[in-house]
Amino acid sequence: MIAQSLFSFFIDPILRAPTIGCMLMCLAASLMGVIVFLRKQSLIGEALSHAAYPGVILGVLAAGFLSIKESEEFSLSILVLAGAFLTALLGLWVIQALEKGMGVASDAALCFVLSTFFGVGLTLASDIQFSFTALYKQALAYLYGQAATMTDIHIAIYGGLSLLVISIIFWLYKELKVITFDRQYAKSLGIPVRSIDLLLFILVALAVIIGIRSVGVVLMSAMLIAPAVAARQFTNNLSTMFVLAALFGMVSGFLGNYFSVQLTESLSVSYPAARIILPTGPMIVLVAAAICMSALLFAPQSGLIVRLWRIARFRYICICENILKVMWRIDPKGSTSWQQIAKYQTISRLYLRFLLHRMVQNGWIERQKEDHYCLTIDGQQRAANIVRLHRLWEVYLANYLGVGGDRVHRNAEEMEHILTPEIESELTLLLDDPKQDPHHQPIPLRGEDFNVS
């Protein structure tokens, strides 16, 4: 039933146009959002979407003067999109003039264009609600988004614009990559940076125009940035980021439509008197935001939860190695009381009990009677290895870098936990396999390589 329900969104005469149209919108917006995000121009989408609104109103006015009726979808859509595109480009030109010609800060220029153009659009809209009342609803659709009223004509329009965006990105991929990450190098190669910048801004304007019919002027900037931010958490490769952003965008477009229909239907059954309606545009943005937040939290390399887990894991390993080191220094083959171990630890007593229990389970230590512990063979080897790394690093600091012997201990306490077997081998060769540290303590012989797990 679920599979049939999902498939119906692509074949149902009513659901097909909003679903495919929104997916195409999100595809184009996500691709351009990658470039905008990497160039640290995230607010440009917000400014251009608001700057496009006066064009929407002018398009509606032109349709009214030309006696184009509300039922003539194609002609009306072309006029509205053309007007929005022109005022978006005008807003972009004003931003550039303010920044480069008048020395206005970037954020101030963006805010000026956003508020001024949007104010002009609202002023014009207040007039057409009386002069062209039937067409006024079209202007509101672009302000707040009204994906549910899309028709197959919109699929053709958005499909063409999306294809144009994809083709230009594919055609200029190498140049875009160089310009995005090193503009000066791109200029030295003879790449027409200014011309490509102008083309990119036109594409951003197109992406914004594509999207305002679905999610509205107010929410459009989210569809530029959210998929790009989500994609960035999974890769450092530009082409992969384009693919992931496009995927996340299209998923947002589909699920926004799906949840809008299904949840509204479920809520109408559960609460018939409330008449709760979940509009498609905001649902698309909410899905995109949920994908973005999930990526920020759970991405394998840069996700917040994953990074916190790695930090906690590394701290756990460091404390375990410190406990092994303390027991080895007190008596490598004898027993050590719990009080002696706790004396050298700054963690809570409860957490120390937990760590000792885990170390017993790992086979590094054994618990004896009267709350005493002793190192196992594996524990002795691990402890000797960490002591060796500590003292080897002290020798490196003192003999090779000339750091005083009284200042090497603290740094060695940190480095002993991150020195790899490869670095140990290089240090041993560089220092001619020393036998004593700067404090004349013996350095344990090199044994097997151990990784605490």
ROFI-905410 format. One record per residue (C-alpha): y, z, x; residue in three letters. Coordinates in pm, whole numbers, padded with zeros to 5 digits, always signed. Last residue first. Layout:
<dovexs>
YZXala...
</dovexs>
This chain:
<dovexs>
-00083+02172+04005ser+00011+02282+04356val-00036+01989+04593asn-00219+02051+04920phe-00252+01846+05236asp-00535+01973+05454glu-00475+02184+05759gly-00193+02196+06010arg-00205+02504+06222leu+00005+02800+06114pro+00341+02835+06291ile+00354+03157+06493pro+00670+03368+06461gln+00906+03355+06759his+01214+03381+06534his+01305+03017+06610pro+00956+02910+06485asp+00650+02903+06708gln+00372+02651+06784lys+00576+02332+06782pro+00405+01995+06717asp+00623+01772+06938asp+00934+01826+06724leu+00958+01461+06616leu+00583+01422+06571leu+00548+01737+06362thr+00863+01652+06168leu+00731+01303+06091glu+00395+01442+05975ser+00566+01703+05758glu+00786+01432+05606ile+00474+01234+05509glu+00301+01547+05374pro+00604+01602+05146thr+00869+01870+05192leu+00994+01981+04850ile+00891+02347+04829his+00961+02436+05193glu+01313+02298+05160met+01453+02585+04956glu+01335+02880+05165glu+01406+02668+05476ala+01773+02656+05381asn+01788+03035+05352arg+01602+03092+05679his+01803+02865+05908val+02122+03068+05950arg+02015+03340+06194asp+01855+03084+06424gly+02185+02903+06465gly+02185+02537+06364val+02158+02292+06654gly+02032+01998+06452leu+01713+01934+06651tyr+01622+02277+06783asn+01749+02511+06512ala+01727+02299+06200leu+01399+02134+06298tyr+01247+02466+06407val+01343+02618+06070glu+01183+02321+05897trp+00856+02385+06078leu+00876+02752+05982arg+00898+02681+05611his+00646+02397+05618leu+00394+02615+05801arg+00448+02901+05559val+00382+02662+05267ile+00061+02539+05433asn-00062+02888+05519ala-00017+02987+05152ala-00206+02683+05029arg-00490+02741+05273gln-00512+03111+05190gln-00509+03032+04815gly-00795+02785+04852asp-00996+03042+05044ile-00909+03299+04776thr-00613+03529+04823leu-00640+03892+04719cys-00506+04089+04424tyr-00477+04458+04340his-00426+04609+03997asp-00662+04903+04046glu-00969+04683+04085lys-00950+04332+04223gln-00798+04016+04085arg-00870+03698+04273glu-00613+03445+04392ile-00580+03068+04413trp-00859+02982+04168gly-00638+02821+03907asn-00734+03088+03654gln-00629+03362+03897val-00301+03179+03953met-00245+03165+03578arg-00298+03541+03544his-00064+03603+03837leu+00196+03383+03670leu+00168+03569+03338phe+00200+03908+03505arg+00509+03781+03690leu+00656+03664+03359tyr+00613+04013+03214leu+00762+04180+03522arg+01072+03966+03500ser+01160+03735+03787ile+01338+03844+04107thr+01024+03867+04321gln+00977+04042+04657tyr+00901+04391+04522lys+00680+04245+04247ala+00416+04143+04504ile+00405+04487+04662gln+00388+04655+04321gln+00096+04432+04217trp-00099+04549+04519ser-00212+04314+04791thr-00570+04284+04909ser-00693+04160+05245gly-00749+03815+05392lys-00393+03691+05443pro-00239+04041+05450asp+00130+04100+05387ile+00243+03755+05504arg-00025+03575+05305trp+00052+03777+04990met+00423+03692+05016val+00348+03323+05078lys+00117+03303+04778leu+00383+03466+04561ile+00646+03223+04694asn+00416+02930+04621glu+00372+03050+04261cys+00748+03094+04229ile+00813+02740+04355cys+00549+02589+04125ile+00697+02759+03818tyr+01047+02646+03916arg+00917+02288+03948phe+00755+02308+03606arg+01068+02452+03445ala+01280+02175+03598ile+01027+01911+03494arg+01022+02051+03138trp+01402+02052+03125leu+01399+01690+03241arg+01145+01596+02974val+01346+01772+02704ile+01667+01601+02819leu+01513+01254+02846gly+01585+01081+03178ser+01243+00976+03306gln+00998+00964+03015pro+01260+00935+02736ala+01221+01239+02506phe+01565+01386+02432leu+01806+01099+02491leu+01550+00853+02351ala+01503+01063+02037ser+01881+01088+01999met+01919+00709+02022cys+01636+00643+01777ile+01789+00894+01533ala+02133+00736+01576ala+01990+00391+01503ala+01817+00530+01193val+02141+00696+01082leu+02337+00373+01141val+02092+00173+00932ile+02105+00441+00661met+02486+00423+00662pro+02469+00049+00593gly+02189+00060+00333thr+02346+00300+00088pro+02142+00607-00020leu+02187+00651-00394ile+02144+00983-00575ile+02165+00959-00955arg+02155+01341-00997ala+01999+01338-01346ala+01678+01165-01239pro+01607+01410-00955tyr+01246+01355-00844ser+01218+00998-00972val+01566+00897-00857ser+01499+01069-00526leu+01186+00862-00467ser+01362+00534-00550glu+01657+00620-00329thr+01414+00715-00055leu+01226+00386-00080gln+01522+00151-00101val+01751+00305+00160ser+01454+00400+00375phe+01337+00040+00397tyr+01682-00109+00448asn+01763+00130+00731gly+01410+00083+00864leu+01465-00292+00901phe+01807-00282+01063gly+01713+00009+01287ser+01398-00173+01400val+01611-00479+01475met+01851-00272+01685gly+01576-00090+01872phe+01410-00421+01959leu+01738-00583+02068ala+01819-00279+02281ala+01472-00290+02434leu+01496-00660+02520val+01847-00633+02667phe+01746-00323+02866met+01446-00507+03004thr+01676-00785+03124ser+01914-00532+03281leu+01652-00328+03468asn+01718+00044+03506asn+01492+00132+03216thr+01397+00379+02944phe+01714+00582+02887gln+01929+00268+02889arg+01751+00137+02579ala+01870+00432+02370ala+02229+00391+02488val+02216+00020+02410ala+02067+00081+02064pro+02344+00336+01981ala+02642+00141+02123ile+02703-00172+01919leu+02552-00040+01598met+02767+00272+01621ala+03082+00060+01655ser+03018-00088+01311met+03042+00237+01116leu+03400+00220+00986val+03422-00157+00951val+03117-00180+00729gly+02744-00146+00782val+02620-00483+00658ser+02925-00707+00614arg+03085-00543+00921ile+02798-00648+01143gly+02839-01020+01201ile+03211-00980+01254ile+03146-00715+01518val+02896-00938+01695ala+03142-01227+01683leu+03417-01008+01832ala+03179-00903+02107val+03098-01270+02165leu+03470-01354+02191ile+03512-01067+02437phe+03225-01206+02641leu+03378-01553+02646leu+03708-01411+02770leu+03527-01216+03041asp+03338-01534+03135ile+03666-01720+03179ser+03817-01435+03380arg+03515-01407+03610val+03484-01775+03695pro+03211-01718+03958ile+03330-01827+04302gly+03086-01609+04493leu+03372-01389+04616ser+03477-01335+04254lys+03127-01210+04167ala+03136-00975+04466tyr+03461-00831+04338gln+03321-00788+03987arg+03015-00592+04097asp+02785-00451+03827phe+02885-00635+03511thr+03008-00948+03690ile+02681-00994+03881val+02457-00945+03578lys+02674-01158+03354leu+02662-01442+03606glu+02284-01426+03622lys+02247-01412+03242tyr+02493-01691+03163leu+02257-01920+02971trp+02044-01641+02823phe+02353-01447+02711ile+02503-01766+02570ile+02187-01854+02379ser+02141-01504+02237ile+02499-01489+02105val+02475-01837+01950leu+02141-01755+01789leu+02295-01443+01638ser+02582-01647+01493leu+02344-01899+01342gly+02115-01633+01198gly+02412-01445+01059tyr+02530-01751+00866ile+02183-01863+00755ala+02081-01512+00651ile+02413-01473+00471his+02334-01780+00262ile+02003-01620+00166asp+02197-01356-00025thr+02349-01022+00066met+02437-00778-00213thr+02229-00489-00075ala+02407-00507+00260ala+02727-00364+00122gln+02936-00229+00407gly+03218+00023+00372tyr+03518-00194+00458leu+03343-00530+00431tyr+03218-00456+00079ala+03562-00324-00012leu+03710-00667+00065ala+03451-00834-00155gln+03537-00598-00439lys+03896-00720-00419tyr+03778-01070-00510leu+03755-00988-00880ala+04090-00807-00875thr+04284-01090-00716phe+04651-01000-00775ser+04601-00632-00859phe+04345-00526-00601gln+04506-00786-00375ile+04807-00564-00304asp+04630-00245-00195ser+04413-00457+00031ala+04719-00584+00218leu+04826-00228+00296thr+04470-00132+00392leu+04454-00422+00636gly+04790-00341+00791val+04677+00019+00843gly+04356-00102+01004phe+04557-00321+01239phe+04785-00037+01341thr+04519+00235+01373ser+04270+00042+01582leu+04532-00146+01786val+04714+00173+01885phe+04390+00365+01950cys+04262+00092+02181leu+04591+00073+02370ala+04601+00452+02413ala+04241+00457+02542asp+04314+00183+02794ser+04634+00335+02930ala+04949+00128+02874val+05071-00063+03181gly+05286-00303+02980met+05136-00641+03071gly+04789-00538+03179lys+04695-00268+02929glu+04926-00353+02639leu+04871-00727+02672ala+04491-00684+02695gln+04486-00466+02384ile+04713-00709+02198val+04483-00999+02289trp+04182-00806+02160leu+04361-00733+01833gly+04441-01103+01799leu+04076-01184+01866leu+03977-00942+01590ala+04244-01096+01368thr+04092-01441+01418leu+03731-01329+01369phe+03809-01141+01049ala+03986-01445+00905gly+03695-01672+00995ala+03444-01425+00852leu+03634-01400+00525val+03683-01774+00490leu+03319-01850+00575ile+03193-01581+00336ser+03403-01715+00047leu+03285-02071+00102ser+02920-01965+00117phe+02924-01718-00169glu+03088-01930-00438glu+03017-01676-00712ser+03336-01482-00637glu+03542-01787-00721lys+03746-01997-00482ile+04082-02074-00642ser+04233-02181-00307leu+04496-01907-00340phe+04223-01651-00410gly+04004-01765-00123ala+04303-01743+00108ala+04368-01388-00014leu+04003-01296+00050val+04027-01439+00400gly+04352-01249+00455leu+04178-00929+00346ile+03890-00986+00588val+04138-01076+00859gly+04317-00745+00805pro+03976-00577+00856tyr+03897-00739+01189ala+04123-00503+01385ala+03913-00213+01257his+03595-00371+01394ser+03778-00470+01712leu+03893-00115+01789ala+03554+00045+01724glu+03377-00221+01928gly+03620-00175+02217ile+03544+00197+02222leu+03231+00149+02431ser+03411-00024+02715gln+03223+00135+03003lys+03107-00202+03140arg+02745-00098+03091leu+02813-00005+02728phe+02998-00326+02642val+02727-00539+02804ile+02445-00356+02626val+02641-00354+02300gly+02648-00733+02306met+02271-00739+02274leu+02270-00460+02016ser+02529-00631+01795ala+02335-00958+01793ala+02005-00794+01700leu+02163-00551+01454cys+02316-00837+01258met+01992-01033+01263leu+01805-00729+01134met+02068-00673+00869cys+02037-01031+00744gly+01657-01016+00745ile+01651-00700+00534thr+01946-00776+00306pro+01823-01133+00239ala+01457-01048+00175arg+01501-00751-00059leu+01599-00942-00375ile+01375-01248-00341pro+01083-01034-00211asp+00930-01203+00091ile+01048-01006+00395phe+01085-00663+00232phe+00751-00723+00062ser+00576-00697+00397phe+00669-00330+00428leu+00541-00251+00077ser+00217-00437+00139gln+00165-00244+00462ala+00241+00083+00281ile+00000+00000+00000met
</dovexs>
